[in-house]
Amino acid sequence: MNVAALRLAVILLVLSAALMLLGVCVGSAGFEDLLRPLLHPQIDPDQSALAAQIVLDIRLPRTIGAWTAGALLGLAGAVAQGLFRNPLADPYLLGSASGAALAVALALLAMGGASGMLGGSMMSAGATFSLYSGSLLVRLGLTGAAFVGAVLAVLVTLILSRGVQHTLRLLLAGVVVGVVLGAATQLVLLFSPESLQAMQSFMLGSTAFAGWAACGLMGVVWLLGVAIAWALGRVLDGLSLGETTASSLGLPVASIRMVLIGVLAIATGTAVAQTGLIAFVGLAAPHLVRSVLSTGYRWLIVLASLMGAVLLMAADVLARWLIAPQELPVGVVTAVLGGAYLLWLMHRNTMAQGAA
Amino acid sequence: MSASTTSSALKAQQLQVSLMGRPVLHGLDLDIAAGQWTSIVGPNGAGKSTLLKALAGLLPAAGHIELLGQPLHSLPARTRALQMAWLGQNESTGDDLKVWDVAMLGRLPSQSWLGASNPVDHAAVEQALRATHAWEWRERALGQLSAGERQRVLLARALAVQAQVLLMDEPLANLDPPHQADWLQLVRALVAQGCTVVSVLHEISMALNADTMVVMAQGRITHHGPCADAQTHRAVEQVFDHRMAVHALAGQWVTIPSTT
């Protein structure tokens, strides 16, 4: 039993609980003490009912949505870094982000009429522009499109790299797919300027309108992904010794990669579909875990998930709190924090190498 | 090549390998005796590592290879992994893994992927880590070790497989002289237990401690014979353009560079 890993897991779970409580209390009026009316309904029944509604319908699903989306991105990040044996690998590496973006842009173009609906809700939501504020149909269409786009882009990457044998070819194909689909997205937007704002909220990422259904879906996908990745944990450890050594141990390297890419694509696609393109969480979460302790992939996958969840929850609370009653797009918060973290990591590594 | 009376551990016929379209091995025939230590030597680019990888079944190769009397390509990957262990060179290493976990990876062929390790695995890993004097670091991460220390852990990983045949590519890389001597002792002990060891070595003096030597140049085997034979020594001197010479010293064979 890895005591250090267990300790970190407990810390992250406690942080999750604390952030969840905080997430429930932070709203458009900044920090609100919603717990008092909830716990003491006899003081003011009306206020208590309102508080219950706000918590149950909006803040709790949103907070749990941030947790599950962060967990999915952390899981995908750990899988990507193990798969490519590259600490800079992130979940969007195989083109899933640009695939999802293009699909959303196309869906917005096709739904042309929906833009009015989206625009209306944007006005009322102040600084929060969300895709998912439209009717259920619009929402389903957009999340579905994003998921399908993400998975299709990974498939195209796989086809272009002619399989999973060559890591470098896979990475290059991912880059090519990312660039080409990104250009295509811009082209689509050029022809449908009315969807620009909705598109922007997708590109920046948002947890604002995650509902219970989204939470359930992301939770189930996360559990499945963690189960598969955990089962393949020792195999991932074997892969970290190099492909030749892994093959010499009798591991079917190509099939394992295929399964892991599947987990990566579905975990990323699910998160992206519900919350848009949230930057850096998938890249930073496994790094943060590794900077605290050394462990094999089994623990890394669990811990990176929990770390991603805590990161995104914290970013979500910050996004709502910093300029309340307005709200920052959560992707902007993660990008700024993640960028700062990477810079610090680079600086620290340079210092360490200089000292060596 | 003399007809050997012992059974063969690895046998290659008309072995051809091309890397990136360039032929590297040109139809080799090789018979490696079981229960012996065979070392492969030759100048840089002779195809030593490629030959070892091909024998391990880790490279696409044309021709026929037999491992312990069975065609290599028809063996299930796991059976092959149980019979033949591999120690490569310059491979990326899992810096975040603990030494114990790295050595335990050598037990993967005998475990189900999900299965927890059993007392037999624990005993094998402990034995391997003690044999390479890496036992004290078992709780440390691989990334915290020096290059030579890592090499000993990776050697322990290969030993933990407890395979009949052990292939090693430059196993002495980064090892200091005392640990090179330890390695020599270890290989002799393995051979005494009936294992077959095949190693690619660029330290010719170390390689001359083996039972048999395969001398290579330009993708071909120029000589295959006992290390004690004068013929073998001449073959070695020849592939190195007589820039070194084999001499007897204190009951061992050593090589001395010749500067002409």
Interface residues (C-beta under 8 A of the other chain):
Chain A: R85 A231 L232 R234 V235 D237 G238 S240 L241 G242 T244 T245 S247 S248 L249 G250 L251 P252 R290 S294 T295 G296 L300
Chain B: K53 A56 L58 P76 A77 R78 T79 R80 A81 L82 M84 A85 W86 G88 E91 S92 T93 G94 D95 D96 L97 K98 D101 V102 L105 G106 L108 P109 W113 L114 A141 G143 Q144 L154 R157 V161
